[in-house]
Amino acid sequence: MKLRKTLLIEETVETDEFGVACDPLIRMAALAVLENPFAGTDTDDLSDLFEIGAVLGDRLASRIMRHLEGPPTGYGKAAIVGSEGAAEHGAALLHPRLGKPVRAAIGGGKALMPSNVKVAALGETIDLPLGHKDEAWAFNYIDTLTVGIADAPRANEIVLCVGIASGARPRARVGDGPQ
């Protein structure tokens, strides 16, 4: 794995969009910019990316947990693949092995981690989806954090993103799921 850099983002929300006070919500994302070993190639065996996903899942989630104030309630993952790659390269990082080390770092997680992948140009952002770590139908925790890095991904890179939140959306009023 050729890692160019990492970035930690912390967002603290103390009011909703109308300025009404809410319980503080902390959303954090850790991003890694790595060389895509399959950029410019067409191969069916993407298993090298499975292991990289596991290693970076642990590294990024552990980094967030060292800084997160309060217990984690939600999580998510995303990847931005540079233009010489394929969306499947991002999926190979995210899906087979990344979730287990993230769950270990946060002390559990029964629900599927929401995810998002896209192929994009340098400096593009991605909506990193967040959902409750244990209850997929906890609607008040379905959220998004938009993230990106100005100089990434280069055409032969991938930006891997792990997100963790410590609360529901500001003043969430939708409910806890189907009745």
DRENTORTOR-33749 format. One record per residue (C-alpha): z, y, x; residue in one letter. Coordinates in steps of 0.5 Angstrom, whole numbers, plus 500, padded with zeros to 3 digits. Example, Ala and Ser with C-alpha at 12.3 -4.5 7.8 and 13.67 -1.06 7.14 Angstrom:
516491525a;514498527s;
//
This chain:
500500500m;498507503k;503512499l;501519500r;507523497k;512522491t;514528487l;520528482l;520532476i;526534472e;526538465e;532540461t;531542454v;536546451e;533549444t;527547440d;521550440e;524555435f;530557439g;535553435v;540550440a;540542441c;543537445d;541538452p;535533453l;533531460i;526528461r;525526468m;518523471a;517520478a;510520481l;507517487a;500518490v;497512493l;490510495e;487505491n;485499495p;479498489f;476505489a;469504489g;469496488t;468492482d;473486483t;476481478d;482480482d;487486482l;493482483s;494486489d;496492485l;501488481f;506487487e;505495488i;507496481g;513492482a;515496488v;513503486l;517501479g;523500483d;522506488r;521511482l;526509477a;531508482s;530515484r;530518477i;537514476m;540518482r;539524479h;539523471l;545526468e;547522462g;545515460p;538513460p;535512453t;528512453g;522510458y;515510459g;509509464k;502512466a;497512471a;491517473i;486514477v;481518481g;474518479s;472512484e;476507480g;477504474a;482505468a;483497469e;486499476h;492503473g;493498468a;494493474a;499497476l;503499470l;503492466h;504486469p;510487474r;512495473l;517494467g;522489470k;524493476p;525499471v;529496466r;533493472a;534500475a;536503468i;541497466g;536494461g;531495456g;529491450k;523495448a;516495450l;515501455m;510506452p;504507457s;498511458n;492510463v;486515464k;481516470v;480523471a;479529476a;483532482l;489536478g;488533471e;495532467t;497526463i;501525457d;507520459l;509517453p;517516452l;520511447g;527508446h;529503451k;532498446d;529500439e;521501439a;522503432w;527509434a;522515432f;527520434n;526518441y;518517441i;516523445d;511526451t;512529458l;506532461t;505531468v;500532474g;500534481i;495539483a;492536489d;491529486a;488524484p;483524490r;477520488a;480514492n;487515489e;492513483i;498517481v;503513478l;508516473c;515513471v;519517466g;526516463i;529521458a;537522456s;536523449g;532524443a;527529442r;530536441p;533537433r;529530432a;529529424r;524524423v;529518423g;530511426d;524507423g;521503417p;526503411q;
//
